[in-house]
Amino acid sequence: METNMINPMSLDGRSVIVTGAAQGIGLATAHLLYELGAHVTLLDRNEERLSEAASAFDAQRILVQCGSITDRSFVGSAMAAHIARFGAVDGLVNNAGITRTAMIEKMTLEDWQAVIDVNLTGVFNMLQAVGTTMIARAKEGEANPGAIVNISSDAGRKGTIGQINYGAAKSGVLGITMSAAREWGRHGIRVNSVAYGVVETEMTEIARSEKFRDRYLSNIPLGRFLSPDEAAYSIAFLLSPASAFITGQHLSVNGGGHITA
C-alpha cells in the first residue's frame, strides 16, 4: 500500500528574509530554507561576502540585498524589493549581529551603542517592517500570514563576561519576542526566538580558542560546540508548519549548557 509522505518541515511556496545571511548561522539557514523549498532574500551589509554566498544558489529563487538593518530606509526598500519579487514575506530570520568586547568598566559608549543598534534596534526595525505586512495580509483574511524567528543567545539568559552590550541586547531580543507574540497572536503571526550557546562561527573564535575551549566545553553536557548547519535546523523548525502552535517561546539550543525548569 502506497502512502504519501508529508514533510511537516516543508517550506514550498514560502518566502523568507534572512538577515546576516553572508556567513555563519545566517548563511547555513539560508541554504537549509532554500533546500526545504523556500524563496529566500539574503540580506547582509558585507557586499563581497554576500555576492560570494549568493553564487551557490539558483538566482531565480533568491534575492540579494546589501545594507544595514540599522538603516530604516534600507529596511523599507529591502522589504519592497522582496515583496515585488516573491509576492509576500512569509518568514523572517532576525539573525544579523555584531560584537564589541570589553569589560564593563572599560567599554566605550560607542561600542555599547554599536551593538545595541544592530543586535536590538535592528531586530526591532526588521520585525516591525515584516510584521506590518503580515498584519495587512491577516486583515485581508489570511489565517497564517507568517512566522518570525529572532536569534538570541545564552548571553541574554544568564549573562556574560566582557560583553555586557551583547548580553543586554540579546536579553532585549527575548522581550521583543514575547511582546510581539502577545500582540500579533490574534493575527495568526507566530514569533519565537532561538537562544544559542557556542556556535562554530567567526564570532566565537576567542571562546573556542585553546585558552578558553576546555572551560566552555566543561559546561556543555553534550561535550561539543554547535555547527552552523545544526543551528539552522531549529530556525527552520520554528518557521515551518511543524511548529504551527508555538509562539512566544525561547528555544535553547546549547547542548545543555543552560538548563532551566
C-alpha positions in Angstrom: 0.0 0.0 0.0 1.5 3.3 -1.0 1.2 6.3 1.2 2.1 10.0 0.6 4.8 11.1 3.0 4.1 14.5 4.5 7.1 16.7 5.4 6.0 19.0 8.2 9.2 21.0 7.7 8.4 21.8 4.0 8.6 25.5 3.1 7.4 25.0 -0.5 5.8 28.2 -1.8 7.0 30.3 1.1 9.4 33.2 1.0 11.8 34.2 3.8 14.1 37.1 4.6 17.3 36.1 6.4 19.5 38.9 7.9 23.2 38.4 8.4 23.0 35.9 5.6 26.5 36.1 4.2 28.1 33.8 6.7 27.7 31.6 9.8 24.3 30.8 11.1 22.6 33.1 8.6 24.2 31.5 5.5 23.6 28.0 6.8 20.0 28.9 7.5 19.5 30.4 4.0 20.8 27.1 2.4 18.5 25.0 4.5 15.4 27.1 3.9 16.2 27.0 0.2 16.6 23.2 0.2 13.2 23.0 2.0 11.6 24.8 -0.9 11.6 28.5 0.2 12.4 31.5 -1.8 15.0 33.4 0.2 16.2 37.0 0.4 19.8 37.1 1.7 20.4 40.4 3.5 23.8 41.5 4.8 25.9 44.6 4.9 29.1 42.8 3.6 28.8 43.1 -0.2 31.8 40.9 -1.0 30.7 38.0 1.2 27.1 38.4 0.1 28.0 38.1 -3.5 30.1 35.1 -2.9 27.3 33.4 -0.8 24.7 34.1 -3.5 26.7 32.4 -6.1 25.8 29.0 -4.6 22.1 29.4 -5.1 19.8 29.3 -8.2 19.3 33.0 -8.9 15.6 32.5 -9.7 14.8 31.6 -6.1 16.9 34.1 -4.2 17.2 37.9 -3.9 20.3 39.7 -2.6 20.0 42.9 -0.6 23.1 44.7 0.7 22.7 47.2 3.6 22.4 47.6 7.3 19.3 46.7 9.4 20.1 49.9 11.5 19.1 51.9 8.4 15.3 52.1 8.4 15.2 53.4 4.8 17.2 50.4 3.7 14.9 48.0 5.6 11.9 49.5 3.8 13.5 49.3 0.4 14.6 45.7 1.0 11.1 44.8 2.1 9.6 46.3 -1.0 12.1 44.5 -3.2 11.3 41.2 -1.6 7.6 41.6 -2.0 7.9 42.8 -5.6 10.0 39.6 -6.4 8.2 37.0 -4.3 4.7 38.5 -3.6 4.8 38.5 0.2 7.0 37.9 3.2 6.1 34.6 4.9 9.0 34.4 7.3 11.8 36.4 8.9 15.0 35.2 10.4 16.4 38.1 12.5 20.0 36.9 12.7 22.3 39.8 12.0 24.5 40.7 14.9 27.9 42.1 15.9 30.2 42.0 19.0 32.4 44.7 20.6 34.2 43.1 23.5 35.4 44.9 26.7 34.9 44.6 30.4 32.2 46.8 31.8 34.5 49.5 33.3 36.5 49.8 30.0 33.6 49.7 27.5 33.2 52.8 25.5 29.8 54.3 24.8 30.5 53.9 21.1 31.0 50.1 21.5 27.9 49.8 23.7 25.8 51.7 21.2 27.1 49.9 18.1 26.0 46.5 19.5 22.6 47.8 20.8 21.9 49.4 17.4 22.5 46.2 15.4 21.5 43.5 17.8 18.5 45.1 19.4 17.2 48.1 17.4 18.0 46.4 14.1 15.9 43.4 15.2 13.0 45.7 16.0 13.4 47.5 12.7 13.1 44.3 10.7 10.4 42.8 12.9 8.2 45.9 12.7 8.6 46.2 8.9 7.8 42.5 8.3 5.1 42.3 10.9 3.3 45.2 9.4 2.9 43.4 6.0 1.8 40.2 7.8 -0.9 42.1 9.7 -2.2 43.6 6.5 -2.5 40.1 5.0 -4.2 38.8 8.1 -6.8 41.6 7.8 -7.4 40.5 4.3 -8.4 37.1 5.6 -5.2 35.1 5.6 -5.2 32.7 8.5 -1.5 32.1 8.8 0.3 35.1 7.4 3.8 34.2 8.7 6.4 33.4 11.3 9.3 35.3 12.7 12.4 33.8 14.4 14.7 36.2 16.4 18.2 34.9 17.2 19.1 35.4 20.8 21.8 33.8 23.0 22.6 32.2 26.3 24.3 35.5 27.0 20.8 37.1 27.2 19.6 34.5 29.6 22.4 34.1 32.1 24.8 37.0 31.4 28.3 37.0 30.0 31.7 38.3 30.8 33.3 41.0 28.6 30.2 41.6 26.5 27.6 43.4 28.6 26.4 45.2 25.5 25.8 41.9 23.7 24.2 40.3 26.8 21.8 43.3 27.2 20.9 43.3 23.5 20.2 39.5 23.5 18.1 39.8 26.6 16.2 42.5 25.0 15.5 40.3 22.0 13.7 37.9 24.4 11.5 40.7 25.5 10.8 41.8 21.9 9.9 38.2 21.0 7.4 37.8 23.9 5.8 41.2 23.3 5.4 40.7 19.6 3.9 37.2 20.1 1.3 38.6 22.5 0.4 41.5 20.3 0.3 39.6 17.0 -1.1 36.2 18.0 -4.6 37.4 17.2 -3.4 37.9 13.6 -2.0 34.4 13.4 1.6 35.6 13.3 4.0 33.5 15.3 7.1 35.0 16.9 9.7 32.9 18.6 13.4 33.1 19.5 16.3 30.7 19.5 18.9 31.1 22.2 22.2 29.5 21.2 25.3 28.6 23.2 28.6 28.5 21.5 28.3 28.1 17.7 31.3 27.4 15.5 31.4 30.8 13.7 33.9 33.7 13.4 32.1 35.5 16.3 33.1 32.7 18.7 36.7 32.2 17.7 38.0 33.5 21.0 35.7 31.3 23.1 36.8 28.3 21.1 40.5 29.1 21.2 42.9 26.9 23.1 42.9 29.3 26.0 39.2 29.0 26.7 38.0 25.9 24.9 38.1 23.5 27.8 36.5 25.9 30.1 33.5 26.3 27.8 33.2 22.6 26.9 33.2 21.6 30.6 29.9 23.4 31.0 28.3 21.7 28.0 26.8 18.2 28.8 27.0 17.1 25.2 30.7 18.0 25.2 31.0 19.8 21.9 30.1 23.1 20.1 27.3 23.5 17.7 27.8 23.8 14.0 26.1 26.4 11.9 24.3 23.7 9.9 22.9 22.2 13.1 21.9 25.7 14.3 19.8 26.2 11.2 17.6 23.2 11.9 15.9 24.9 14.9 15.2 28.0 12.9 13.7 26.1 10.0 11.5 24.2 12.5 10.1 27.4 14.0 9.3 28.8 10.5 7.7 25.6 9.4 4.2 24.0 9.8 5.8 21.6 12.3 5.7 24.5 14.9 2.2 25.7 14.0 1.0 26.1 17.6 4.3 27.5 19.0 4.7 31.2 19.7 6.3 33.5 22.3 8.9 30.8 23.2 12.7 30.7 23.6 14.2 27.6 22.2 17.5 26.8 23.9 20.0 25.2 21.6 23.1 24.9 23.6 24.0 21.2 24.2 22.6 21.6 27.8 24.9 24.5 28.6 21.9 26.3 30.1 19.2 24.2 31.7 16.1 25.6 33.4 12.7 24.2 34.5 
